[in-house]
Amino acid sequence: MGPLKNWDNKTWLSSQKYIKSFNRFILNQVKLNRNSRILDIGCGRGKILANLSNKLRLLNKPIGLDIENHKDKSKKIIFKKIDALSYVSKTKLTFDLILIKQTIHLLKKKQAIKLLSICKNKLSPNGKIVILSLDPKKNEIPAFQLMNKKLNISLKKDEKLFNLILKNQNKIVIKKFVFHVQILKTKYLQMIKNRYISTLLNLSNNQINNGISEIQKNYGKVLKFKDRLICFVIKNN
């Protein structure tokens, strides 16, 4: 699987409305202040971190990890192009928030459990790990037939990982984040062409083009749906 170069680029995920809504949700889960230290695993372009940093007036620049070094990443963060396991294992810093948004499913089960175990040891006394991923039971993302088939397979795989996480963590709270999306079909088709979600990465150009034709035929000019994320909040103790 190749790197996700387009997941937060020119989609609803990069809109100010989404970012502000998401950060309000985060601040309801974790008590943060200007002295807090934040680590984002799979930070993308760091736009969420940048907004959170501005909102809290953070004294310590948040740290963002990603395997893709985007040219237009935020200058409000300390970006590190590094494997999460490598960084978290070696750092001597502790964090009040470790954010893992729509990234955990890209890891193998053993890697994910190991990463969470190490992350837990890097939390401050009142720190929390916040994991977010597509809700496997209430997915509304518009999809063509092949995309939907692969997405359902992926979500079932994710659900097994989530059950394993629940089994391995004693103190965990489950929350839901829901964002109402309204997007022009032409823009959404461009997102599909750019393979904005991991399910699309391994599809051929022909499969993508056929899928675009299917979306074009089956949906109206404006797509309205709910982007639903399941959230796991893991406490330090």
C-alpha positions as CSV (number, residue, x, y, z in Angstrom):
1,M,0.0,0.0,0.0
2,G,1.4,3.4,-1.0
3,P,1.3,6.5,1.1
4,L,-1.9,8.5,1.3
5,K,-0.9,11.7,-0.4
6,N,-4.4,13.1,-0.8
7,W,-6.4,12.0,2.2
8,D,-6.7,15.5,3.8
9,N,-6.0,17.6,0.6
10,K,-9.0,19.6,-0.7
11,T,-11.6,17.4,0.9
12,W,-14.1,18.2,3.7
13,L,-11.4,16.9,6.1
14,S,-9.3,20.0,5.3
15,S,-12.1,22.5,5.6
16,Q,-12.1,25.0,8.5
17,K,-15.6,23.9,9.5
18,Y,-14.5,20.3,9.8
19,I,-11.2,21.1,11.7
20,K,-13.0,23.4,14.2
21,S,-15.7,20.9,14.8
22,F,-13.2,18.1,15.2
23,N,-11.0,20.1,17.7
24,R,-14.1,21.0,19.8
25,F,-14.8,17.3,20.0
26,I,-11.1,16.5,21.0
27,L,-11.2,19.2,23.7
28,N,-14.3,17.6,25.2
29,Q,-12.4,14.3,25.6
30,V,-9.1,15.6,26.9
31,K,-8.3,18.5,29.2
32,L,-5.6,20.6,27.5
33,N,-4.1,24.0,28.2
34,R,-1.3,26.1,26.8
35,N,1.4,24.0,28.6
36,S,0.1,20.7,27.0
37,R,2.3,18.5,24.8
38,I,0.6,16.9,21.8
39,L,1.7,14.2,19.5
40,D,-0.2,13.4,16.3
41,I,0.5,10.0,14.7
42,G,-0.3,10.2,11.0
43,C,-0.6,14.0,11.0
44,G,-0.9,14.5,7.2
45,R,-0.4,18.2,6.6
46,G,-0.8,19.1,10.2
47,K,-3.8,21.4,9.7
48,I,-5.7,20.0,12.7
49,L,-2.7,20.4,15.0
50,A,-2.1,23.9,13.8
51,N,-5.7,25.0,14.6
52,L,-5.5,23.3,18.0
53,S,-2.2,25.0,18.7
54,N,-3.7,28.4,17.8
55,K,-6.8,27.8,19.9
56,L,-4.8,26.7,23.0
57,R,-1.9,29.1,22.4
58,L,0.4,26.2,23.0
59,L,3.9,27.0,24.4
60,N,5.2,23.7,23.0
61,K,4.8,23.2,19.3
62,P,2.8,20.0,18.7
63,I,4.7,17.1,17.1
64,G,3.4,15.5,14.0
65,L,4.6,12.1,12.6
66,D,3.9,10.9,9.0
67,I,5.6,8.8,6.4
68,E,4.7,11.4,3.7
69,N,6.4,14.8,3.8
70,H,3.9,17.1,2.3
71,K,5.3,20.3,0.8
72,D,2.3,22.4,2.1
73,K,2.4,21.1,5.7
74,S,1.8,23.5,8.5
75,K,4.7,25.5,10.0
76,K,2.9,25.5,13.3
77,I,4.0,22.0,14.0
78,I,7.3,20.1,14.5
79,F,7.0,17.6,11.6
80,K,9.0,14.3,11.6
81,K,9.0,12.0,8.7
82,I,9.5,8.8,10.7
83,D,7.8,5.5,11.6
84,A,5.6,6.0,14.7
85,L,7.0,3.0,16.5
86,S,10.5,4.2,16.0
87,Y,9.8,7.7,17.3
88,V,7.6,6.8,20.2
89,S,10.1,4.1,21.4
90,K,13.0,6.5,21.4
91,T,11.5,9.8,22.6
92,K,12.0,10.9,26.2
93,L,9.0,13.3,26.0
94,T,5.7,12.6,27.6
95,F,2.4,13.8,26.1
96,D,-1.0,15.1,27.4
97,L,-2.6,13.9,24.1
98,I,-1.5,11.3,21.6
99,L,-3.8,11.5,18.6
100,I,-4.1,8.6,16.1
101,K,-6.7,9.7,13.6
102,Q,-7.7,7.4,10.7
103,T,-4.3,5.8,10.8
104,I,-4.4,2.8,13.2
105,H,-6.1,0.6,10.5
106,L,-3.0,0.9,8.3
107,L,-1.0,-1.1,10.8
108,K,-0.9,-4.8,11.3
109,K,-2.6,-6.0,14.5
110,K,0.6,-6.8,16.4
111,Q,2.1,-3.4,15.4
112,A,-1.0,-1.5,16.5
113,I,-1.1,-3.2,19.9
114,K,2.6,-2.7,20.4
115,L,2.3,1.0,19.4
116,L,-0.5,1.6,21.9
117,S,1.4,-0.1,24.7
118,I,4.5,2.1,24.1
119,C,2.3,5.2,23.7
120,K,0.6,4.6,27.0
121,N,4.0,4.7,28.7
122,K,4.6,8.1,27.0
123,L,1.5,9.7,28.5
124,S,1.7,12.4,31.2
125,P,-0.2,11.6,34.5
126,N,-3.5,12.8,33.1
127,G,-2.7,12.2,29.5
128,K,-4.9,10.3,27.0
129,I,-4.6,8.4,23.7
130,V,-7.4,9.3,21.3
131,I,-7.9,6.9,18.4
132,L,-10.4,7.7,15.7
133,S,-11.4,5.6,12.7
134,L,-14.4,5.1,10.3
135,D,-17.3,3.7,12.2
136,P,-17.5,0.1,10.9
137,K,-21.2,-0.2,11.7
138,K,-22.5,3.1,10.4
139,N,-20.7,4.1,7.3
140,E,-22.3,6.5,4.9
141,I,-19.5,7.4,2.6
142,P,-20.7,7.5,-1.0
143,A,-19.2,4.7,-3.0
144,F,-19.4,2.8,-6.2
145,Q,-20.0,-1.0,-6.2
146,L,-16.4,-2.2,-6.1
147,M,-15.3,0.6,-3.7
148,N,-18.2,-0.3,-1.4
149,K,-17.2,-4.0,-1.5
150,K,-13.6,-3.3,-0.6
151,L,-14.6,-0.8,2.0
152,N,-16.9,-3.3,3.7
153,I,-14.0,-5.8,3.8
154,S,-11.7,-3.2,5.2
155,L,-14.2,-2.1,7.9
156,K,-14.8,-5.7,9.0
157,K,-11.0,-6.1,9.4
158,D,-10.9,-2.8,11.4
159,E,-13.7,-4.1,13.7
160,K,-11.5,-7.1,14.6
161,L,-8.7,-4.7,15.4
162,F,-10.9,-2.6,17.6
163,N,-12.1,-5.6,19.5
164,L,-8.5,-6.5,20.1
165,I,-7.8,-3.0,21.4
166,L,-10.8,-3.2,23.7
167,K,-9.5,-6.5,25.0
168,N,-6.0,-5.2,25.7
169,Q,-7.0,-1.9,27.4
170,N,-8.6,-1.8,30.8
171,K,-9.6,1.9,30.9
172,I,-11.1,2.9,27.6
173,V,-14.1,5.1,26.7
174,I,-15.9,4.8,23.4
175,K,-17.3,8.0,21.8
176,K,-18.6,9.0,18.3
177,F,-17.7,11.9,16.1
178,V,-20.2,12.8,13.4
179,F,-19.7,15.5,10.8
180,H,-22.4,16.5,8.3
181,V,-20.9,16.7,4.8
182,Q,-22.3,18.5,1.9
183,I,-20.2,18.4,-1.3
184,L,-20.5,18.9,-5.0
185,K,-20.5,15.7,-6.9
186,T,-17.9,17.1,-9.3
187,K,-15.5,17.7,-6.4
188,Y,-16.2,14.3,-4.9
189,L,-15.4,12.7,-8.3
190,Q,-12.1,14.5,-8.3
191,M,-11.4,13.1,-4.8
192,I,-12.1,9.6,-6.1
193,K,-9.8,10.2,-9.0
194,N,-7.1,11.3,-6.5
195,R,-7.7,8.1,-4.5
196,Y,-8.5,10.0,-1.3
197,I,-9.2,7.0,0.8
198,S,-7.0,3.9,1.4
199,T,-9.6,1.6,-0.2
200,L,-9.0,3.1,-3.6
201,L,-5.2,3.0,-3.6
202,N,-4.8,-0.4,-5.2
203,L,-7.5,0.0,-7.8
204,S,-6.5,0.3,-11.5
205,N,-7.2,3.5,-13.5
206,N,-9.9,1.5,-15.4
207,Q,-11.6,0.5,-12.2
208,I,-11.5,4.1,-10.9
209,N,-12.9,5.5,-14.2
210,N,-15.7,2.9,-14.1
211,G,-16.4,3.9,-10.5
212,I,-16.5,7.5,-11.4
213,S,-19.1,6.7,-14.2
214,E,-21.2,4.8,-11.6
215,I,-21.1,7.7,-9.1
216,Q,-22.0,10.1,-11.9
217,K,-25.0,8.1,-12.8
218,N,-26.3,7.2,-9.3
219,Y,-25.9,10.5,-7.4
220,G,-27.3,14.0,-7.8
221,K,-25.3,17.2,-8.1
222,V,-24.8,17.6,-4.4
223,L,-23.8,14.7,-2.1
224,K,-25.1,14.9,1.5
225,F,-24.0,12.3,4.1
226,K,-22.6,11.9,7.6
227,D,-18.9,11.2,8.1
228,R,-19.0,9.0,11.2
229,L,-15.9,8.2,13.2
230,I,-15.7,5.8,16.2
231,C,-13.4,7.1,18.9
232,F,-11.5,5.2,21.6
233,V,-10.1,7.3,24.5
234,I,-7.4,5.5,26.5
235,K,-6.4,6.8,29.9
236,N,-3.0,6.6,31.5
237,N,-4.2,4.8,34.5
